[in-house]
Amino acid sequence: MLVQAILKSKAAEGVVTVEPSVTVSEAAKILAEKRIGTVIVSDDGGKTAAGILSERDIVRELAASGSGCLTQPVSAYMTHDLVTASRQDSVQDIMSRMTEGRFRHMPVLEDGQLIGIVTLGDVVKAQLTELAMEKDALEGMIMGH
């Protein structure tokens, strides 16, 4: 299964982005309101990804420097060196990269443009769906259907 299949199965809400100047507090509020774990930082309205900020990034900085970080811009704490996917990446490849990198969200780019985001939950769901289809096919073969 490829990343493009995951993107097709996701709700068409789009990727939640914030500008680099948005405060960490504002980003945390967006994360809580939308019940998501990360925002993409984009300086052009969501066409490209300059970075990513996760709940974990915020918690780590709160632990390290205290609540003062909440008034700082997300650009100060975002991950700049993004690990990204393309539509043609396999689900297995994405799962390996997420596991090795210990992160749960991966922006999907096409020709440098942000077209979606894949979460570890999306990848697990895709794997389970694929396994269920294989099981049904094998059962059908065994039963002679």
C-alpha positions as CSV (number, residue, x, y, z in Angstrom):
1,M,0.0,0.0,0.0
2,L,1.2,3.5,-0.8
3,V,0.9,6.8,1.0
4,Q,-1.5,8.1,-1.7
5,A,-4.0,5.4,-0.6
6,I,-3.8,6.8,3.0
7,L,-4.3,10.4,1.8
8,K,-7.4,9.3,-0.2
9,S,-8.9,7.6,2.9
10,K,-8.4,10.6,5.2
11,A,-11.0,13.3,5.7
12,A,-10.6,16.3,3.4
13,E,-10.0,18.8,6.2
14,G,-6.5,19.5,5.0
15,V,-3.3,20.1,7.0
16,V,-3.4,22.4,9.9
17,T,-0.7,25.1,9.5
18,V,0.5,28.1,11.5
19,E,2.8,30.9,10.6
20,P,6.3,30.9,12.2
21,S,5.4,34.0,14.2
22,V,2.5,32.4,16.0
23,T,3.2,31.9,19.7
24,V,3.6,28.5,21.3
25,S,0.6,29.2,23.4
26,E,-1.5,29.9,20.3
27,A,-0.3,26.7,18.7
28,A,-1.1,24.7,21.8
29,K,-4.6,26.1,21.8
30,I,-5.0,25.0,18.1
31,L,-3.7,21.5,19.0
32,A,-6.2,21.2,21.8
33,E,-9.2,22.6,19.9
34,K,-8.6,20.4,16.9
35,R,-7.5,17.4,19.0
36,I,-4.4,16.9,16.9
37,G,-0.8,16.2,17.9
38,T,1.1,18.5,15.5
39,V,0.9,21.6,13.3
40,I,2.9,22.3,10.2
41,V,4.8,25.6,10.3
42,S,4.4,27.4,7.0
43,D,5.4,30.9,6.0
44,D,3.3,30.9,2.8
45,G,-0.1,29.9,4.0
46,G,0.3,26.2,3.9
47,K,1.8,25.7,0.4
48,T,5.2,24.6,1.8
49,A,6.4,23.3,5.1
50,A,9.1,25.3,6.9
51,G,8.9,23.1,10.1
52,I,6.7,21.1,12.4
53,L,5.7,21.6,16.0
54,S,4.3,18.8,18.1
55,E,2.8,18.4,21.5
56,R,6.1,16.7,22.6
57,D,8.1,19.7,21.4
58,I,6.0,22.0,23.6
59,V,6.2,19.7,26.7
60,R,10.0,19.3,26.4
61,E,10.4,23.1,26.2
62,L,8.1,23.6,29.1
63,A,10.2,21.2,31.2
64,A,13.4,22.8,30.1
65,S,12.7,26.5,30.4
66,G,9.3,26.9,32.0
67,S,6.2,28.7,31.0
68,G,8.1,31.6,29.4
69,C,8.4,29.5,26.2
70,L,4.6,29.9,25.7
71,T,5.1,33.5,24.6
72,Q,7.8,32.7,22.1
73,P,7.2,32.1,18.4
74,V,6.8,28.5,17.2
75,S,9.8,29.0,14.9
76,A,12.0,28.9,18.0
77,Y,11.0,25.4,18.9
78,M,9.9,23.7,15.7
79,T,11.8,20.9,14.0
80,H,13.4,22.5,11.0
81,D,14.9,19.4,9.3
82,L,11.7,17.7,8.3
83,V,11.5,14.0,7.4
84,T,8.9,13.9,4.6
85,A,7.0,11.4,2.5
86,S,5.8,11.4,-1.1
87,R,2.6,9.9,-2.5
88,Q,4.6,7.0,-3.9
89,D,6.3,5.9,-0.6
90,S,5.2,2.6,0.7
91,V,3.4,2.3,4.1
92,Q,6.1,-0.1,5.3
93,D,8.8,2.5,4.5
94,I,6.9,5.3,6.3
95,M,6.4,3.1,9.3
96,S,10.1,2.3,9.4
97,R,11.1,5.9,9.2
98,M,8.6,7.0,11.9
99,T,9.7,4.2,14.2
100,E,13.4,4.9,13.7
101,G,13.0,8.6,14.1
102,R,10.6,8.3,17.0
103,F,8.0,10.6,15.6
104,R,4.3,10.2,14.8
105,H,3.6,12.7,12.0
106,M,5.1,13.0,8.6
107,P,4.3,15.8,6.0
108,V,3.7,14.6,2.5
109,L,5.2,16.7,-0.2
110,E,4.9,16.7,-4.0
111,D,7.3,18.9,-6.0
112,G,8.1,20.7,-2.7
113,Q,4.5,21.5,-2.1
114,L,2.6,20.4,1.1
115,I,-0.2,18.0,0.0
116,G,-1.0,16.2,3.3
117,I,0.2,14.7,6.5
118,V,0.4,11.0,7.5
119,T,0.2,10.0,11.1
120,L,1.4,6.8,12.7
121,G,-2.2,6.0,13.4
122,D,-3.0,6.3,9.7
123,V,-0.1,3.9,8.9
124,V,-1.3,1.4,11.5
125,K,-4.9,1.6,10.2
126,A,-3.7,1.0,6.6
127,Q,-1.6,-2.0,7.7
128,L,-4.6,-3.5,9.6
129,T,-6.9,-2.9,6.6
130,E,-4.3,-4.6,4.3
131,L,-3.9,-7.6,6.6
132,A,-7.7,-8.0,6.8
133,M,-8.0,-8.0,3.0
134,E,-5.2,-10.6,2.8
135,K,-6.9,-12.8,5.4
136,D,-10.2,-12.6,3.6
137,A,-8.5,-13.5,0.3
138,L,-6.7,-16.5,1.9
139,E,-9.9,-17.7,3.5
140,G,-11.7,-17.4,0.2
141,M,-9.0,-19.5,-1.5
142,I,-9.1,-22.1,1.2
143,M,-12.9,-22.4,1.0
144,G,-12.7,-22.5,-2.8
145,H,-14.5,-19.2,-3.5
